[in-house]
Amino acid sequence: MADVTAIITCMTDAERPFVADAIRSVQRQTAPTDITLCVMEDNDWIDDILASVEPGVELLRLRGGWVGAVRNRAIERADRKSVV
């Protein structure tokens, strides 16, 4: 488990062009980093993007909502994973 978790949100189709680059940017960091990618539960194109990047991205499918709520859900999941 990494000491850092990066949370990337992709809740609209408008964010699609930037998701792979955001993931790759985190994967190139020098510190080991977990990645949680938050997407709309009905997103049907994210699997193609995940196939184009290195493995190790945790996918969190969520219903639509304001971005703060989406991030809070991802933070809660990261906090649960860090409890030993």
HTML snippet that shows the backbone in 3Dmol.js (N, CA, C, O; Angstrom):
<script src="https://3Dmol.org/build/3Dmol-min.js"></script>
<div id="view" style="width:600px;height:400px;position:relative"></div>
<script>
const pdb = `
ATOM      1  N   MET A   1       0.837  -1.175   0.000  1.00  0.00           N
ATOM      2  CA  MET A   1       0.000   0.000   0.000  1.00  0.00           C
ATOM      3  C   MET A   1       0.887   1.244   0.000  1.00  0.00           C
ATOM      4  O   MET A   1       1.889   1.295   0.712  1.00  0.00           O
ATOM      5  N   ALA A   2       0.526   2.218  -0.778  1.00  0.00           N
ATOM      6  CA  ALA A   2       1.276   3.465  -0.882  1.00  0.00           C
ATOM      7  C   ALA A   2       0.893   4.406   0.255  1.00  0.00           C
ATOM      8  O   ALA A   2      -0.159   4.258   0.878  1.00  0.00           O
ATOM      9  N   ASP A   3       1.761   5.369   0.510  1.00  0.00           N
ATOM     10  CA  ASP A   3       1.474   6.382   1.524  1.00  0.00           C
ATOM     11  C   ASP A   3       0.563   7.478   0.990  1.00  0.00           C
ATOM     12  O   ASP A   3      -0.002   8.251   1.763  1.00  0.00           O
ATOM     13  N   VAL A   4       0.420   7.544  -0.322  1.00  0.00           N
ATOM     14  CA  VAL A   4      -0.352   8.601  -0.967  1.00  0.00           C
ATOM     15  C   VAL A   4      -1.417   7.978  -1.854  1.00  0.00           C
ATOM     16  O   VAL A   4      -1.163   6.996  -2.550  1.00  0.00           O
ATOM     17  N   THR A   5      -2.608   8.556  -1.824  1.00  0.00           N
ATOM     18  CA  THR A   5      -3.666   8.160  -2.758  1.00  0.00           C
ATOM     19  C   THR A   5      -4.052   9.377  -3.577  1.00  0.00           C
ATOM     20  O   THR A   5      -4.414  10.416  -3.025  1.00  0.00           O
ATOM     21  N   ALA A   6      -3.976   9.249  -4.892  1.00  0.00           N
ATOM     22  CA  ALA A   6      -4.429  10.303  -5.789  1.00  0.00           C
ATOM     23  C   ALA A   6      -5.860   9.990  -6.191  1.00  0.00           C
ATOM     24  O   ALA A   6      -6.175   8.871  -6.598  1.00  0.00           O
ATOM     25  N   ILE A   7      -6.719  10.986  -6.073  1.00  0.00           N
ATOM     26  CA  ILE A   7      -8.116  10.829  -6.459  1.00  0.00           C
ATOM     27  C   ILE A   7      -8.338  11.636  -7.722  1.00  0.00           C
ATOM     28  O   ILE A   7      -8.147  12.852  -7.744  1.00  0.00           O
ATOM     29  N   ILE A   8      -8.743  10.940  -8.773  1.00  0.00           N
ATOM     30  CA  ILE A   8      -9.013  11.582 -10.060  1.00  0.00           C
ATOM     31  C   ILE A   8     -10.502  11.430 -10.328  1.00  0.00           C
ATOM     32  O   ILE A   8     -11.037  10.322 -10.293  1.00  0.00           O
ATOM     33  N   THR A   9     -11.164  12.538 -10.592  1.00  0.00           N
ATOM     34  CA  THR A   9     -12.587  12.477 -10.900  1.00  0.00           C
ATOM     35  C   THR A   9     -12.802  12.629 -12.395  1.00  0.00           C
ATOM     36  O   THR A   9     -12.128  13.415 -13.060  1.00  0.00           O
ATOM     37  N   CYS A  10     -13.738  11.874 -12.901  1.00  0.00           N
ATOM     38  CA  CYS A  10     -14.112  11.928 -14.313  1.00  0.00           C
ATOM     39  C   CYS A  10     -15.604  11.667 -14.382  1.00  0.00           C
ATOM     40  O   CYS A  10     -16.040  10.565 -14.715  1.00  0.00           O
ATOM     41  N   MET A  11     -16.369  12.671 -14.072  1.00  0.00           N
ATOM     42  CA  MET A  11     -17.806  12.487 -13.938  1.00  0.00           C
ATOM     43  C   MET A  11     -18.594  12.960 -15.158  1.00  0.00           C
ATOM     44  O   MET A  11     -19.814  12.806 -15.202  1.00  0.00           O
ATOM     45  N   THR A  12     -17.912  13.534 -16.147  1.00  0.00           N
ATOM     46  CA  THR A  12     -18.607  13.979 -17.354  1.00  0.00           C
ATOM     47  C   THR A  12     -17.822  13.557 -18.595  1.00  0.00           C
ATOM     48  O   THR A  12     -16.622  13.295 -18.521  1.00  0.00           O
ATOM     49  N   ASP A  13     -18.494  13.497 -19.706  1.00  0.00           N
ATOM     50  CA  ASP A  13     -17.820  13.178 -20.967  1.00  0.00           C
ATOM     51  C   ASP A  13     -16.801  14.248 -21.352  1.00  0.00           C
ATOM     52  O   ASP A  13     -15.845  13.957 -22.073  1.00  0.00           O
ATOM     53  N   ALA A  14     -16.993  15.488 -20.879  1.00  0.00           N
ATOM     54  CA  ALA A  14     -16.063  16.571 -21.202  1.00  0.00           C
ATOM     55  C   ALA A  14     -14.676  16.312 -20.630  1.00  0.00           C
ATOM     56  O   ALA A  14     -13.694  16.858 -21.132  1.00  0.00           O
ATOM     57  N   GLU A  15     -14.578  15.490 -19.589  1.00  0.00           N
ATOM     58  CA  GLU A  15     -13.288  15.195 -18.967  1.00  0.00           C
ATOM     59  C   GLU A  15     -12.550  14.046 -19.663  1.00  0.00           C
ATOM     60  O   GLU A  15     -11.377  13.798 -19.385  1.00  0.00           O
ATOM     61  N   ARG A  16     -13.220  13.371 -20.536  1.00  0.00           N
ATOM     62  CA  ARG A  16     -12.658  12.195 -21.209  1.00  0.00           C
ATOM     63  C   ARG A  16     -11.287  12.430 -21.845  1.00  0.00           C
ATOM     64  O   ARG A  16     -10.409  11.581 -21.693  1.00  0.00           O
ATOM     65  N   PRO A  17     -11.063  13.549 -22.554  1.00  0.00           N
ATOM     66  CA  PRO A  17      -9.764  13.735 -23.215  1.00  0.00           C
ATOM     67  C   PRO A  17      -8.578  13.848 -22.249  1.00  0.00           C
ATOM     68  O   PRO A  17      -7.430  13.699 -22.668  1.00  0.00           O
ATOM     69  N   PHE A  18      -8.839  14.107 -20.973  1.00  0.00           N
ATOM     70  CA  PHE A  18      -7.764  14.387 -20.026  1.00  0.00           C
ATOM     71  C   PHE A  18      -7.472  13.251 -19.048  1.00  0.00           C
ATOM     72  O   PHE A  18      -6.474  13.299 -18.328  1.00  0.00           O
ATOM     73  N   VAL A  19      -8.320  12.242 -19.012  1.00  0.00           N
ATOM     74  CA  VAL A  19      -8.219  11.209 -17.979  1.00  0.00           C
ATOM     75  C   VAL A  19      -6.930  10.394 -18.105  1.00  0.00           C
ATOM     76  O   VAL A  19      -6.220  10.218 -17.114  1.00  0.00           O
ATOM     77  N   ALA A  20      -6.620   9.903 -19.279  1.00  0.00           N
ATOM     78  CA  ALA A  20      -5.417   9.074 -19.453  1.00  0.00           C
ATOM     79  C   ALA A  20      -4.164   9.854 -19.076  1.00  0.00           C
ATOM     80  O   ALA A  20      -3.277   9.313 -18.416  1.00  0.00           O
ATOM     81  N   ASP A  21      -4.078  11.112 -19.486  1.00  0.00           N
ATOM     82  CA  ASP A  21      -2.906  11.918 -19.140  1.00  0.00           C
ATOM     83  C   ASP A  21      -2.815  12.146 -17.635  1.00  0.00           C
ATOM     84  O   ASP A  21      -1.718  12.138 -17.076  1.00  0.00           O
ATOM     85  N   ALA A  22      -3.937  12.347 -16.981  1.00  0.00           N
ATOM     86  CA  ALA A  22      -3.935  12.544 -15.526  1.00  0.00           C
ATOM     87  C   ALA A  22      -3.441  11.274 -14.823  1.00  0.00           C
ATOM     88  O   ALA A  22      -2.642  11.348 -13.888  1.00  0.00           O
ATOM     89  N   ILE A  23      -3.915  10.121 -15.273  1.00  0.00           N
ATOM     90  CA  ILE A  23      -3.483   8.845 -14.683  1.00  0.00           C
ATOM     91  C   ILE A  23      -1.987   8.640 -14.902  1.00  0.00           C
ATOM     92  O   ILE A  23      -1.262   8.298 -13.968  1.00  0.00           O
ATOM     93  N   ARG A  24      -1.528   8.850 -16.129  1.00  0.00           N
ATOM     94  CA  ARG A  24      -0.101   8.665 -16.431  1.00  0.00           C
ATOM     95  C   ARG A  24       0.769   9.618 -15.616  1.00  0.00           C
ATOM     96  O   ARG A  24       1.855   9.241 -15.176  1.00  0.00           O
ATOM     97  N   SER A  25       0.309  10.831 -15.413  1.00  0.00           N
ATOM     98  CA  SER A  25       1.052  11.794 -14.620  1.00  0.00           C
ATOM     99  C   SER A  25       1.250  11.294 -13.196  1.00  0.00           C
ATOM    100  O   SER A  25       2.344  11.412 -12.645  1.00  0.00           O
ATOM    101  N   VAL A  26       0.216  10.745 -12.605  1.00  0.00           N
ATOM    102  CA  VAL A  26       0.330  10.198 -11.247  1.00  0.00           C
ATOM    103  C   VAL A  26       1.240   8.974 -11.254  1.00  0.00           C
ATOM    104  O   VAL A  26       2.058   8.808 -10.349  1.00  0.00           O
ATOM    105  N   GLN A  27       1.110   8.134 -12.244  1.00  0.00           N
ATOM    106  CA  GLN A  27       1.928   6.918 -12.305  1.00  0.00           C
ATOM    107  C   GLN A  27       3.416   7.228 -12.475  1.00  0.00           C
ATOM    108  O   GLN A  27       4.256   6.403 -12.117  1.00  0.00           O
ATOM    109  N   ARG A  28       3.752   8.387 -13.008  1.00  0.00           N
ATOM    110  CA  ARG A  28       5.162   8.767 -13.198  1.00  0.00           C
ATOM    111  C   ARG A  28       5.784   9.410 -11.956  1.00  0.00           C
ATOM    112  O   ARG A  28       6.977   9.715 -11.957  1.00  0.00           O
ATOM    113  N   GLN A  29       5.009   9.616 -10.916  1.00  0.00           N
ATOM    114  CA  GLN A  29       5.556  10.231  -9.705  1.00  0.00           C
ATOM    115  C   GLN A  29       6.603   9.329  -9.070  1.00  0.00           C
ATOM    116  O   GLN A  29       6.563   8.111  -9.241  1.00  0.00           O
ATOM    117  N   THR A  30       7.528   9.915  -8.346  1.00  0.00           N
ATOM    118  CA  THR A  30       8.601   9.131  -7.738  1.00  0.00           C
ATOM    119  C   THR A  30       8.146   8.399  -6.486  1.00  0.00           C
ATOM    120  O   THR A  30       8.726   7.370  -6.137  1.00  0.00           O
ATOM    121  N   ALA A  31       7.136   8.893  -5.808  1.00  0.00           N
ATOM    122  CA  ALA A  31       6.611   8.226  -4.613  1.00  0.00           C
ATOM    123  C   ALA A  31       5.538   7.227  -5.030  1.00  0.00           C
ATOM    124  O   ALA A  31       4.721   7.527  -5.900  1.00  0.00           O
ATOM    125  N   PRO A  32       5.530   6.046  -4.421  1.00  0.00           N
ATOM    126  CA  PRO A  32       4.462   5.080  -4.725  1.00  0.00           C
ATOM    127  C   PRO A  32       3.102   5.699  -4.390  1.00  0.00           C
ATOM    128  O   PRO A  32       2.897   6.219  -3.293  1.00  0.00           O
ATOM    129  N   THR A  33       2.198   5.634  -5.335  1.00  0.00           N
ATOM    130  CA  THR A  33       0.905   6.287  -5.183  1.00  0.00           C
ATOM    131  C   THR A  33      -0.213   5.360  -5.627  1.00  0.00           C
ATOM    132  O   THR A  33      -0.164   4.788  -6.716  1.00  0.00           O
ATOM    133  N   ASP A  34      -1.227   5.215  -4.771  1.00  0.00           N
ATOM    134  CA  ASP A  34      -2.453   4.532  -5.182  1.00  0.00           C
ATOM    135  C   ASP A  34      -3.293   5.528  -5.960  1.00  0.00           C
ATOM    136  O   ASP A  34      -3.261   6.728  -5.684  1.00  0.00           O
ATOM    137  N   ILE A  35      -4.042   5.030  -6.931  1.00  0.00           N
ATOM    138  CA  ILE A  35      -4.905   5.899  -7.730  1.00  0.00           C
ATOM    139  C   ILE A  35      -6.334   5.389  -7.619  1.00  0.00           C
ATOM    140  O   ILE A  35      -6.611   4.214  -7.862  1.00  0.00           O
ATOM    141  N   THR A  36      -7.237   6.289  -7.248  1.00  0.00           N
ATOM    142  CA  THR A  36      -8.667   5.995  -7.269  1.00  0.00           C
ATOM    143  C   THR A  36      -9.283   6.890  -8.329  1.00  0.00           C
ATOM    144  O   THR A  36      -9.188   8.115  -8.250  1.00  0.00           O
ATOM    145  N   LEU A  37      -9.910   6.279  -9.313  1.00  0.00           N
ATOM    146  CA  LEU A  37     -10.553   7.000 -10.408  1.00  0.00           C
ATOM    147  C   LEU A  37     -12.062   6.944 -10.199  1.00  0.00           C
ATOM    148  O   LEU A  37     -12.651   5.863 -10.202  1.00  0.00           O
ATOM    149  N   CYS A  38     -12.683   8.095 -10.019  1.00  0.00           N
ATOM    150  CA  CYS A  38     -14.122   8.189  -9.798  1.00  0.00           C
ATOM    151  C   CYS A  38     -14.817   8.515 -11.114  1.00  0.00           C
ATOM    152  O   CYS A  38     -14.511   9.519 -11.756  1.00  0.00           O
ATOM    153  N   VAL A  39     -15.751   7.661 -11.506  1.00  0.00           N
ATOM    154  CA  VAL A  39     -16.489   7.865 -12.756  1.00  0.00           C
ATOM    155  C   VAL A  39     -17.981   7.664 -12.505  1.00  0.00           C
ATOM    156  O   VAL A  39     -18.387   7.068 -11.506  1.00  0.00           O
ATOM    157  N   MET A  40     -18.775   8.168 -13.422  1.00  0.00           N
ATOM    158  CA  MET A  40     -20.223   7.939 -13.361  1.00  0.00           C
ATOM    159  C   MET A  40     -20.491   6.455 -13.498  1.00  0.00           C
ATOM    160  O   MET A  40     -19.813   5.765 -14.259  1.00  0.00           O
ATOM    161  N   GLU A  41     -21.477   5.960 -12.767  1.00  0.00           N
ATOM    162  CA  GLU A  41     -21.755   4.526 -12.773  1.00  0.00           C
ATOM    163  C   GLU A  41     -22.148   3.999 -14.147  1.00  0.00           C
ATOM    164  O   GLU A  41     -21.963   2.813 -14.421  1.00  0.00           O
ATOM    165  N   ASP A  42     -22.682   4.847 -15.011  1.00  0.00           N
ATOM    166  CA  ASP A  42     -23.094   4.382 -16.338  1.00  0.00           C
ATOM    167  C   ASP A  42     -22.061   4.686 -17.420  1.00  0.00           C
ATOM    168  O   ASP A  42     -22.357   4.575 -18.610  1.00  0.00           O
ATOM    169  N   ASN A  43     -20.858   5.067 -17.016  1.00  0.00           N
ATOM    170  CA  ASN A  43     -19.790   5.368 -17.963  1.00  0.00           C
ATOM    171  C   ASN A  43     -19.450   4.100 -18.747  1.00  0.00           C
ATOM    172  O   ASN A  43     -19.137   3.064 -18.160  1.00  0.00           O
ATOM    173  N   ASP A  44     -19.513   4.190 -20.060  1.00  0.00           N
ATOM    174  CA  ASP A  44     -19.257   3.005 -20.887  1.00  0.00           C
ATOM    175  C   ASP A  44     -17.953   3.079 -21.676  1.00  0.00           C
ATOM    176  O   ASP A  44     -17.673   2.184 -22.473  1.00  0.00           O
ATOM    177  N   TRP A  45     -17.158   4.114 -21.478  1.00  0.00           N
ATOM    178  CA  TRP A  45     -15.912   4.240 -22.227  1.00  0.00           C
ATOM    179  C   TRP A  45     -14.662   4.189 -21.353  1.00  0.00           C
ATOM    180  O   TRP A  45     -13.552   4.183 -21.886  1.00  0.00           O
ATOM    181  N   ILE A  46     -14.804   4.151 -20.054  1.00  0.00           N
ATOM    182  CA  ILE A  46     -13.638   4.218 -19.175  1.00  0.00           C
ATOM    183  C   ILE A  46     -12.747   2.986 -19.299  1.00  0.00           C
ATOM    184  O   ILE A  46     -11.531   3.090 -19.133  1.00  0.00           O
ATOM    185  N   ASP A  47     -13.326   1.826 -19.587  1.00  0.00           N
ATOM    186  CA  ASP A  47     -12.512   0.615 -19.714  1.00  0.00           C
ATOM    187  C   ASP A  47     -11.497   0.730 -20.845  1.00  0.00           C
ATOM    188  O   ASP A  47     -10.387   0.211 -20.732  1.00  0.00           O
ATOM    189  N   ASP A  48     -11.859   1.400 -21.927  1.00  0.00           N
ATOM    190  CA  ASP A  48     -10.916   1.610 -23.032  1.00  0.00           C
ATOM    191  C   ASP A  48      -9.735   2.472 -22.580  1.00  0.00           C
ATOM    192  O   ASP A  48      -8.594   2.217 -22.964  1.00  0.00           O
ATOM    193  N   ILE A  49     -10.011   3.481 -21.772  1.00  0.00           N
ATOM    194  CA  ILE A  49      -8.940   4.342 -21.275  1.00  0.00           C
ATOM    195  C   ILE A  49      -8.052   3.571 -20.313  1.00  0.00           C
ATOM    196  O   ILE A  49      -6.827   3.675 -20.381  1.00  0.00           O
ATOM    197  N   LEU A  50      -8.653   2.806 -19.426  1.00  0.00           N
ATOM    198  CA  LEU A  50      -7.857   2.035 -18.463  1.00  0.00           C
ATOM    199  C   LEU A  50      -6.965   1.014 -19.165  1.00  0.00           C
ATOM    200  O   LEU A  50      -5.885   0.692 -18.670  1.00  0.00           O
ATOM    201  N   ALA A  51      -7.402   0.510 -20.303  1.00  0.00           N
ATOM    202  CA  ALA A  51      -6.587  -0.441 -21.064  1.00  0.00           C
ATOM    203  C   ALA A  51      -5.350   0.234 -21.665  1.00  0.00           C
ATOM    204  O   ALA A  51      -4.387  -0.445 -22.022  1.00  0.00           O
ATOM    205  N   SER A  52      -5.373   1.560 -21.777  1.00  0.00           N
ATOM    206  CA  SER A  52      -4.265   2.279 -22.397  1.00  0.00           C
ATOM    207  C   SER A  52      -3.225   2.772 -21.392  1.00  0.00           C
ATOM    208  O   SER A  52      -2.217   3.357 -21.789  1.00  0.00           O
ATOM    209  N   VAL A  53      -3.455   2.544 -20.099  1.00  0.00           N
ATOM    210  CA  VAL A  53      -2.501   2.986 -19.071  1.00  0.00           C
ATOM    211  C   VAL A  53      -2.003   1.773 -18.285  1.00  0.00           C
ATOM    212  O   VAL A  53      -2.537   0.672 -18.420  1.00  0.00           O
ATOM    213  N   GLU A  54      -0.985   1.987 -17.472  1.00  0.00           N
ATOM    214  CA  GLU A  54      -0.466   0.901 -16.648  1.00  0.00           C
ATOM    215  C   GLU A  54      -1.544   0.441 -15.667  1.00  0.00           C
ATOM    216  O   GLU A  54      -2.383   1.241 -15.253  1.00  0.00           O
ATOM    217  N   PRO A  55      -1.530  -0.830 -15.294  1.00  0.00           N
ATOM    218  CA  PRO A  55      -2.532  -1.318 -14.345  1.00  0.00           C
ATOM    219  C   PRO A  55      -2.327  -0.714 -12.960  1.00  0.00           C
ATOM    220  O   PRO A  55      -1.305  -0.086 -12.684  1.00  0.00           O
ATOM    221  N   GLY A  56      -3.310  -0.913 -12.103  1.00  0.00           N
ATOM    222  CA  GLY A  56      -3.200  -0.456 -10.726  1.00  0.00           C
ATOM    223  C   GLY A  56      -4.123   0.689 -10.371  1.00  0.00           C
ATOM    224  O   GLY A  56      -3.977   1.294  -9.309  1.00  0.00           O
ATOM    225  N   VAL A  57      -5.063   0.992 -11.232  1.00  0.00           N
ATOM    226  CA  VAL A  57      -6.016   2.065 -10.958  1.00  0.00           C
ATOM    227  C   VAL A  57      -7.285   1.440 -10.384  1.00  0.00           C
ATOM    228  O   VAL A  57      -7.887   0.558 -10.996  1.00  0.00           O
ATOM    229  N   GLU A  58      -7.683   1.907  -9.205  1.00  0.00           N
ATOM    230  CA  GLU A  58      -8.931   1.442  -8.608  1.00  0.00           C
ATOM    231  C   GLU A  58     -10.070   2.279  -9.174  1.00  0.00           C
ATOM    232  O   GLU A  58     -10.028   3.509  -9.136  1.00  0.00           O
ATOM    233  N   LEU A  59     -11.079   1.608  -9.693  1.00  0.00           N
ATOM    234  CA  LEU A  59     -12.216   2.280 -10.305  1.00  0.00           C
ATOM    235  C   LEU A  59     -13.356   2.351  -9.306  1.00  0.00           C
ATOM    236  O   LEU A  59     -13.750   1.337  -8.730  1.00  0.00           O
ATOM    237  N   LEU A  60     -13.879   3.540  -9.102  1.00  0.00           N
ATOM    238  CA  LEU A  60     -14.998   3.760  -8.194  1.00  0.00           C
ATOM    239  C   LEU A  60     -16.141   4.363  -8.999  1.00  0.00           C
ATOM    240  O   LEU A  60     -16.103   5.534  -9.376  1.00  0.00           O
ATOM    241  N   ARG A  61     -17.159   3.545  -9.256  1.00  0.00           N
ATOM    242  CA  ARG A  61     -18.317   4.017 -10.030  1.00  0.00           C
ATOM    243  C   ARG A  61     -19.348   4.602  -9.077  1.00  0.00           C
ATOM    244  O   ARG A  61     -19.746   3.965  -8.102  1.00  0.00           O
ATOM    245  N   LEU A  62     -19.776   5.831  -9.376  1.00  0.00           N
ATOM    246  CA  LEU A  62     -20.695   6.546  -8.504  1.00  0.00           C
ATOM    247  C   LEU A  62     -21.837   7.156  -9.299  1.00  0.00           C
ATOM    248  O   LEU A  62     -21.732   7.379 -10.505  1.00  0.00           O
ATOM    249  N   ARG A  63     -22.916   7.416  -8.601  1.00  0.00           N
ATOM    250  CA  ARG A  63     -23.998   8.197  -9.205  1.00  0.00           C
ATOM    251  C   ARG A  63     -23.536   9.636  -9.311  1.00  0.00           C
ATOM    252  O   ARG A  63     -22.590  10.049  -8.640  1.00  0.00           O
ATOM    253  N   GLY A  64     -24.204  10.385 -10.148  1.00  0.00           N
ATOM    254  CA  GLY A  64     -23.871  11.794 -10.312  1.00  0.00           C
ATOM    255  C   GLY A  64     -24.042  12.549  -9.009  1.00  0.00           C
ATOM    256  O   GLY A  64     -24.827  12.149  -8.149  1.00  0.00           O
ATOM    257  N   GLY A  65     -23.329  13.609  -8.868  1.00  0.00           N
ATOM    258  CA  GLY A  65     -23.404  14.437  -7.679  1.00  0.00           C
ATOM    259  C   GLY A  65     -22.388  15.549  -7.780  1.00  0.00           C
ATOM    260  O   GLY A  65     -21.599  15.594  -8.724  1.00  0.00           O
ATOM    261  N   TRP A  66     -22.403  16.429  -6.829  1.00  0.00           N
ATOM    262  CA  TRP A  66     -21.434  17.521  -6.879  1.00  0.00           C
ATOM    263  C   TRP A  66     -20.054  16.959  -6.605  1.00  0.00           C
ATOM    264  O   TRP A  66     -19.905  15.960  -5.902  1.00  0.00           O
ATOM    265  N   VAL A  67     -19.057  17.604  -7.163  1.00  0.00           N
ATOM    266  CA  VAL A  67     -17.702  17.067  -7.164  1.00  0.00           C
ATOM    267  C   VAL A  67     -17.164  16.866  -5.744  1.00  0.00           C
ATOM    268  O   VAL A  67     -16.396  15.932  -5.513  1.00  0.00           O
ATOM    269  N   GLY A  68     -17.543  17.704  -4.808  1.00  0.00           N
ATOM    270  CA  GLY A  68     -17.093  17.539  -3.429  1.00  0.00           C
ATOM    271  C   GLY A  68     -17.581  16.230  -2.828  1.00  0.00           C
ATOM    272  O   GLY A  68     -16.839  15.557  -2.114  1.00  0.00           O
ATOM    273  N   ALA A  69     -18.819  15.869  -3.113  1.00  0.00           N
ATOM    274  CA  ALA A  69     -19.363  14.610  -2.594  1.00  0.00           C
ATOM    275  C   ALA A  69     -18.642  13.417  -3.220  1.00  0.00           C
ATOM    276  O   ALA A  69     -18.383  12.419  -2.548  1.00  0.00           O
ATOM    277  N   VAL A  70     -18.327  13.524  -4.487  1.00  0.00           N
ATOM    278  CA  VAL A  70     -17.610  12.457  -5.183  1.00  0.00           C
ATOM    279  C   VAL A  70     -16.233  12.269  -4.551  1.00  0.00           C
ATOM    280  O   VAL A  70     -15.831  11.142  -4.261  1.00  0.00           O
ATOM    281  N   ARG A  71     -15.519  13.351  -4.340  1.00  0.00           N
ATOM    282  CA  ARG A  71     -14.193  13.264  -3.719  1.00  0.00           C
ATOM    283  C   ARG A  71     -14.276  12.720  -2.298  1.00  0.00           C
ATOM    284  O   ARG A  71     -13.431  11.928  -1.879  1.00  0.00           O
ATOM    285  N   ASN A  72     -15.297  13.147  -1.562  1.00  0.00           N
ATOM    286  CA  ASN A  72     -15.453  12.659  -0.190  1.00  0.00           C
ATOM    287  C   ASN A  72     -15.651  11.145  -0.153  1.00  0.00           C
ATOM    288  O   ASN A  72     -15.111  10.473   0.726  1.00  0.00           O
ATOM    289  N   ARG A  73     -16.411  10.608  -1.090  1.00  0.00           N
ATOM    290  CA  ARG A  73     -16.589   9.149  -1.152  1.00  0.00           C
ATOM    291  C   ARG A  73     -15.260   8.450  -1.411  1.00  0.00           C
ATOM    292  O   ARG A  73     -14.968   7.420  -0.803  1.00  0.00           O
ATOM    293  N   ALA A  74     -14.457   9.004  -2.310  1.00  0.00           N
ATOM    294  CA  ALA A  74     -13.146   8.410  -2.606  1.00  0.00           C
ATOM    295  C   ALA A  74     -12.216   8.517  -1.399  1.00  0.00           C
ATOM    296  O   ALA A  74     -11.454   7.589  -1.127  1.00  0.00           O
ATOM    297  N   ILE A  75     -12.265   9.620  -0.684  1.00  0.00           N
ATOM    298  CA  ILE A  75     -11.438   9.787   0.515  1.00  0.00           C
ATOM    299  C   ILE A  75     -11.844   8.770   1.576  1.00  0.00           C
ATOM    300  O   ILE A  75     -10.982   8.178   2.226  1.00  0.00           O
ATOM    301  N   GLU A  76     -13.142   8.562   1.758  1.00  0.00           N
ATOM    302  CA  GLU A  76     -13.614   7.566   2.719  1.00  0.00           C
ATOM    303  C   GLU A  76     -13.069   6.178   2.364  1.00  0.00           C
ATOM    304  O   GLU A  76     -12.634   5.431   3.240  1.00  0.00           O
ATOM    305  N   ARG A  77     -13.097   5.847   1.089  1.00  0.00           N
ATOM    306  CA  ARG A  77     -12.582   4.535   0.654  1.00  0.00           C
ATOM    307  C   ARG A  77     -11.082   4.438   0.917  1.00  0.00           C
ATOM    308  O   ARG A  77     -10.605   3.400   1.376  1.00  0.00           O
ATOM    309  N   ALA A  78     -10.338   5.496   0.634  1.00  0.00           N
ATOM    310  CA  ALA A  78      -8.885   5.482   0.878  1.00  0.00           C
ATOM    311  C   ALA A  78      -8.608   5.362   2.380  1.00  0.00           C
ATOM    312  O   ALA A  78      -7.689   4.650   2.783  1.00  0.00           O
ATOM    313  N   ASP A  79      -9.383   6.041   3.193  1.00  0.00           N
ATOM    314  CA  ASP A  79      -9.190   5.972   4.641  1.00  0.00           C
ATOM    315  C   ASP A  79      -9.434   4.542   5.152  1.00  0.00           C
ATOM    316  O   ASP A  79      -8.695   4.060   6.011  1.00  0.00           O
ATOM    317  N   ARG A  80     -10.447   3.875   4.639  1.00  0.00           N
ATOM    318  CA  ARG A  80     -10.735   2.497   5.061  1.00  0.00           C
ATOM    319  C   ARG A  80      -9.600   1.561   4.664  1.00  0.00           C
ATOM    320  O   ARG A  80      -9.269   0.637   5.407  1.00  0.00           O
ATOM    321  N   LYS A  81      -8.999   1.793   3.495  1.00  0.00           N
ATOM    322  CA  LYS A  81      -7.901   0.943   3.039  1.00  0.00           C
ATOM    323  C   LYS A  81      -6.652   1.145   3.885  1.00  0.00           C
ATOM    324  O   LYS A  81      -5.850   0.223   4.032  1.00  0.00           O
ATOM    325  N   SER A  82      -6.475   2.350   4.448  1.00  0.00           N
ATOM    326  CA  SER A  82      -5.256   2.628   5.188  1.00  0.00           C
ATOM    327  C   SER A  82      -5.295   2.133   6.628  1.00  0.00           C
ATOM    328  O   SER A  82      -4.269   2.128   7.309  1.00  0.00           O
ATOM    329  N   VAL A  83      -6.458   1.720   7.096  1.00  0.00           N
ATOM    330  CA  VAL A  83      -6.566   1.214   8.463  1.00  0.00           C
ATOM    331  C   VAL A  83      -5.982  -0.190   8.500  1.00  0.00           C
ATOM    332  O   VAL A  83      -6.371  -1.058   7.718  1.00  0.00           O
ATOM    333  N   VAL A  84      -5.062  -0.399   9.399  1.00  0.00           N
ATOM    334  CA  VAL A  84      -4.392  -1.700   9.495  1.00  0.00           C
ATOM    335  C   VAL A  84      -4.981  -2.512  10.622  1.00  0.00           C
ATOM    336  O   VAL A  84      -4.548  -3.639  10.862  1.00  0.00           O
TER     337      VAL A  84
END
`;
const viewer = $3Dmol.createViewer("view");
viewer.addModel(pdb, "pdb");
viewer.setStyle({}, {cartoon: {color: "spectrum"}});
viewer.zoomTo();
viewer.render();
</script>
